[in-house]
Every structure is written in C-alpha cells, then in structure tokens.
Amino acid sequence: MRRRDYPLIAEINVTNFIDVTLVLLIIFMLAAPFLQGGVEVNLPKVDAQPLATSEGLVVSVFPDRSILVNDVSVKREDLEAHLKVVHPAGSKTAVFLRADQTLPYGYIVELMALMNKAGLTDVGLVSESPSERENRGG
C-alpha cells in the first residue's frame, strides 16, 4: 500500500493529559489546608467571639520584631513599599496582623501606621481563645 491509502488521523490523544491534571488537582486540594496554617506566633489570648474571616494578606510579627508578609521575610523599613506591591491601593482584600503577645503596644501601633500609609484600611488583629491554645497543646 502506498502512503496516501492510509487515512490521516488529526486527533490529539488527551487521555494522559487529563490523568496528570486530575492527579495534580488532587495533590493541590490535599496540600492547600496545610499551606494556610502560616507560621507559629504566640498570639494573645482573649475571650471573644470569633469573626468570620476569609482569605487575605497575613502579616506576622515575632518577638524578635522580624516580620513576615504571607511567608516572605520583610525588614521593617521596607514594609510600606512591600505592602504597596502585594496589596495595591483600592484592593478590597482583608489584612490580618498576627503579632506576638510579648511585643509592646507602641510597636504594633507603629506597624499599623505603616500599613495605613501603604493604603491598607481593612486591618484585623488576630488573637486566639484560651481553649484554642489548650487544644493545640500549648
């Protein structure tokens, strides 16, 4: 038989592509809850009703005054510029400040002022109830 006697097949077999895509989807679905936990900060314990929270920008401050913005280390003097990049003006995304309870109140107020200068208006302070600390074994 000559080559022109064979019919041309102009289809792409996507079965393997679909299999790989579904496996990756399952892996990301299983890994996502672990990625949202963030870093360990000794939050203040208060007896208050929790607010409904959604996804947002998380700023964590440690006892040594080191700062993480969504798991990215940022120096205090670079915080305003970094926040302007990751949270553009007019963005409606909430911002959660997770600060260690041993930090002075004045330092937290200074950080909130920097956030305000960067255009962040919806900043929430994260705390934990005493029962959450006991449940985690801390």
Secondary structure, 3 states (H helix, E strand, C coil): CCHHHCCCCCCCCCHHHHHHHHHHHHHHHHHHHHHCCCCCCCCCECCCCCCCCCCEEEEEECCCCCEEECCEEECHHHHHHHHHHHCCCCCCCEEEEEECCCCCHHHHHHHHHHHHHCCCCCEEECCECHHHHHHHCC
